[in-house]
Amino acid sequence: MRPSNRPASASSHRRRQLRLVRTIAVSAIIVVAAGVVYLIANRSGGGSHTASTPPSTAATAATAGTPSSVKTTTTVDGPVNIYAAAGANMLSPVARAALPRIYVPDSAGDGIDVIDPATFKVIAHYTTGLDPQHVVPSWDLKTLYVTNDLANSLTPINPDTGEPAGPNIPVADPYNLYFTPDGTSAIVVAEAQQRLDFRDPHTFALQKALPVNCPGVDHMDFSADGSYLIATCEFTDKLVKIDLRTRSVVGYLVMPGSSGQDIKLDPTGKIFYVADMHLGGVHLIDAATFRQIGFIPTGRDAHGLYPSRNDKYLYVTNRGSGTITLIDFATRTVAATWTIPGGGSPDMGNVSADGSILWVSGRYNNVVYAFDTTDGHLLAKIPVGPEPHGLSVWPQPGRYSLGHTGIMR
């Protein structure tokens, strides 16, 4: 995400804002035209906590399946837990073959840094393309994709070798990348175009371009049954809901004064948590009614959201205040706040496979932070390239990936 208070020296922000200005008129025409076509076509019709441990009822994670073999409706014994297959060390056979690595896109540059989590050192750098924003695990867990936004391309990475795995794939404006829960489509978030592009998850051939009235469309998460998604609109005060069966806009939710960033569904599948950069906290959105039901203050420039491996806490990165807030899912209250010694700018990342370390990029400090999840103390501060953004921790537990830096289920 590009905050409005980003330092004036941040060249990638200026490039993206200029691009947004150039494309907004075209986007408006596309939205209006698509709406007319749609109407015509449808007229007839502070405490510490222990590191995460695997749920006692779960044995081993299932192999990442084919799209037809994965049910999008949650069916588990007892209380619903949408992250039941993504507990600590529950690696699928596909993910288990991957090298343990931290992949860090340098969003003000043109490549990624690769960190060995065992040594806390950068061991490689690869040129990928201008303005890389996120490193995204594919639905089938076999490939990581670097989203080179201004280069209009994706760079495939082989997680078994930790190296690029072929030529770049041409894709328009890939600010972010997600996958539908059934694995049949990739969703390229064409932010500057205000569009969600449904594409083949392997070839990235276009299936459907969906315009949205959502300036700064950035992050999304999916309902427990896989029937819809909710996306945030960074440059305006609303969210957008998309029906995945019809691949159409259901509606918008206005939250005055907000600037939505990351979004995550709680383990029960009932509440979407939305980080808010402007208001410095997290909104609670009722999944059944698409209505705001609460707000939890966390810190300035609340940005990234990551569930702990035991599904007890939601880690919130507060980029403007240099802190990490832990929200207790059960009580919907703040359980602890970790402060980076000397300050910092925690942005995006994820949790290690065993749940013991929270890895987060330091966007405006050109570093990566590693936090011990038992008490939040800083294990390492690793220098990387300019403006590190959506880093990916790999491998991660889970049957399949819904994209971004690793939304695993």
N, C-alpha and C positions, 0 to 999 in steps of 0.2 A: 504494500500500500504506500502511496505517496502522501504524506501529511501536508497540510497547508502551511505548517510552521517549520517545514524542512529547511535546513541551513541553506543560505544563499549560494554556497559553493557546490551544492549537490547538482552536478551537471545532468545526471540522468533524469532528475525530477523536472528540470526545465525542458528537456527534450520531450518528455511525456506530456507535459502541459501544453507545449506548442502543438504537439501532434493532436491532442484532444481538441484544441481550438480549431485546427484545420479540418477535423472530421466531424465536428458537431452538426454542421449544417447538412452534410451528407447523411449523417445518422438520423436526423430528424425526418428527412425525406423518406428514408428507408422505413422508419417506424410507421409513418402515415400510410405509405403505400402498402405495407404488410397488413396494417389494420383494415384497409379497404378490401384487400384480397380475402382476408379472413372472414370479414362480414359477408361478402358475396358468397364465399364457399360454404358458409354455415347458415345462410338465411333459411334454408329448408330444414334444416334440422335443429499470635504467635506460638503455636506449639509445634513441636517436631512430630514427625510421623515415621513409621517404618516403611522401608522400601516395599514395592509391590510384590505380591506373591500370586501364583496362579490360583484361580478359583478352585476350591476343593472338589467341586462336582465335575470339573473339566479334566479330561485325561490328556489327550494330545490334539493339536490343531489338525484340522482336515487339510488334505492337499488342495491347493488352489484349483477350483473346478472349471469346467467349461461353462459358458453362459447358461446353457440349458440345465446344468446340474445344480445351480445355486438358487435356492428359494429366497425371494426378497421379503417374504413375510416371516417375522420372528416367531419361532415356535420353540420355546424352551420350558422345562419344568420349573414351576415356582415363579417368582418375580422375574419379569422381563429384564434382561441385561444385553443390550445390543453389542456390547464389547466382550461378551463371554468367550469368544474365540480368539481374543487378542490380549490375553493375560500374559504375565511375565514368562518369557522363554517358550511360549507356545508357537514355535516356528514351524511353518509348513515345510515339507521336503524341498520345495523350490527355494524358499527363503534361506533355509539352512545351508544351502550350497554357496551362498554369497559371502564375500569377504566383509568383515566388519569395518565399515568406513563411515565417515561423516563427509557429505558432499555439500560444498558451500558455494553458491553462485555469487559472483561479485557484480552487483547490479549496476555499478557505475563503471564497469569494465566490459570485458568480452570473454570471460571464461569462468571456470570453477576451480576452487582449491579442494584438495582431498586430504582429510585428516585421518590418521591412524588413532582410534580411540584408546588403544593400549598404551601409546606413548605420548598422546596429546601433542603430536607434531604434524605439520603439513608435510606430506610425502610426495605430492604430485600437484601439478597444475596443468589444465587443458584449456586451450582456446575453443570456445563453442560458438559464439556469436554475440553481436552487440546487445547490451542490456539484458543479460540473463537474470530472471527473476526468481524462479523456483526450480527445485529438483524434485521430480514427481515419479513415484513408483507406479508402474502400470497395473491394471486390474489383475492380470495373471501373475504379477510379481516377477516377471522374467526380465523386465527392462526398466531402467530409470530414464526419464526424459528431462533434459534441461530446456526450459522455455525461454528462448532467446527472443524477447519481445520486439525490439527494434530491428532485429535481423530477420524477423518473420520466418523463424525456423525452430525446429526441435532437434536437439542433439541426443541420440540414443546412447546410453551408457550400459555396458554389460556389468551387472553387479557381481558376477562371479570372478571378473578380472579387475573391476574398478576402473576400466578404461573405456573410451569411446568405442562404439560398436558399429560403425558405418557412417556413411555420409549424412549430413543434415537433411531433415525432412521439411520441405517448404510448407509452411502453415501461416496464414495471415494473423498477425497481431496476437500471438500466444502469450498473454500476460500470465495466465494461470491455466491449469489443466486438471480436469476431473474425469471420472468414469461412472457411468450409470451403474446402479447396484447389480443389475443382471449381466453386466459386462458386454452388452451389445453395442455400446457407443462410448466414445470419448467425447467430452465436452470441453472445447477450447473456449476460454474466457477471453473474447476479443474486446478488451476493456475500452480502448480508444474508439472502437466502432459501436459501442453499446449493443453488443450482440453476443449470444451464446451459440456457438457452432457445434452442432452434433456431427461427429465424424466417425468413420470406421476406426475401431480401437487399435488396428494394426497398420493399415495403409494410410489412415487419416484422410481418406477421400470424404468429401463433404456429403452428409446425409440430409441435413436441414440447417439453415441459418435462421435463428430466432432473434429478431430485434427486441430489445427491452428498453423501456423508458426508465433507465437506471444509470445515470452518469457515474462513472467509476465503478461499474460492476466488477467485483473482485473475488470474494470468497463465497463458498456455499457449503451446505451440508444437506443430508438426505433423511427423509422420514424413516421410521423404523421398518415400515412395510415396503419401502422402496417406491412408493407411488408418486412422490413429489419431492422437490427440493426447494430450499429457501436460500436466496443469494442476497448479499449486502451491496449497498450502493454508496461507495465512499464519498462521492462528491455531492450527495444530496441526503436528505433526512428520511430515507425509507428503505424498506426491504421489498423484494419481489418473490412471489411464489410461482413455481412452474410445475404444471402437471406433466409427469413423465410418460403417461400413457398417450396423451395427445400432443405432447411437446408444445404446449401453448401456455401463455401467461394466465394464471388464475386471478391474480390481483396484487395490490401493493398495500403495505402497511406503513403509514407515516408516523415517525417518531420525532417530533419537533426538536430541532437543535442538534440532532445526532449526526454522527459520521461512522457508519458501521464498518467494522474491520473483519476479523475472523469470526466464524460462527461454528458452534459445536452442539450436537444433540446430547442430552444427558443419558446415562445408562438405561434409564427406564423408558426412554423414547417419548417422554411427555413434554420436556422443556428444551427449547433451543436457547443457548446462551450466545449473546452477541456482544463482542467487545466494541466499545465506543471511544474513539479517539478524542472527540470534542468534549464529551461529558465525563471522561475519566472513570469508566466503570463498565459494568456488564448488564445488559438488558436480559430479562427473562421473558421468552415468548412462548405462549401456550401452543403446543403443536397441533392440538385438535381444533382450536378456534382461530389460530393466527392472530392472536391479540397479545399485547404486552401486559404482563401481570406483575412485574417487579423490576427493580434496578438495584444493583449492588455496587457501591463506590469501591474502586480498587486503587487507582493512581492515574497520574497524568498520561495521556496517550495510550490508553489500554489497547492492546494490539493482538497478540497471539493467544490461542486457547488450546490446551493439550490435556487430555485425561491422564491421570496416573494409571499405572499398570494394574493396580488393584481396584480401579474404578471408584475410589473413594473421593479423590480430589480433582478439581480442575485447576491447572496451572494457568495463570493469567500474566502475560508479560506487559509491564507498564513502561513503555519505551521512554516516556518523558520524565519519569521519576526514578528510573534505574532500579526498579523493584520487581519482584515476582510475588503475586498474591495467590494463596491457596484458598479456593472456595470449596467448602464441604458440600458434596452433592446432596447428602441426606437432609441437611439442615438449611441449605441455601444461605449460608453465612460464611464470613471470612474466618478461616481457621488459623492462618499464619501469613506473615509477610516477610520475604527475604529481601535484604538490601545488598546491592553490589558495593563492596568496599571501594571508596573513591568515586562512586557514581558510574553510570553506564547507560546504554541504550538497548536493552533486551528487546528483540524483535520477533523472529520466527525460528522454529526448530521442531524438536520432538524429544521423546523419552527413549532411552536405551532399551534394548530387548528385554533385559532383566529388571528394568524399572529403577535401577539404582542411580542413574544420571539423567538430568535434564540438560539437553544441549540446545543452546540458543545463540543466534547471531547477534552481534553488537553493531547495529546498523550504522551508527555515526561515530563509532570508535574503531572500526576496522579490525574487529576481533571476534572470536567465538568464545562464549562462556560455557563452562561445564559445571553444573551445580550438583552436589551430593543431595539426593532426595531424602535422606534420613533426617537432615537438619537444615538444609539449604545453604551450607557453606560452599564457597567457591573453590572448586578443585583446580581449575585452570582458566587462564585467559590467553587465548592463542591468536597471535597476529595473522591476519589474512588480507585479501585484496580489498579494493575500495567498495564500501557500502554493501557488506554481506547481507543477504536477504533470506529467501526461503530455503534454508538448509534442510537436507534430508538425512535422517539417521537410518542406516540400513545395515543388516536386515531388521525387520520389525515383525512381531507376532501378528497372526491373523490369516484368514482364509483368502481374502482378496482385498485390494486397495480401491478406495473411492477417489484417490488422487490427492492433490495438494502436496503437502510434505509427508503425507502418510496418514490418511483417515482409514483405519483398519477395522474390518469386521469379519 
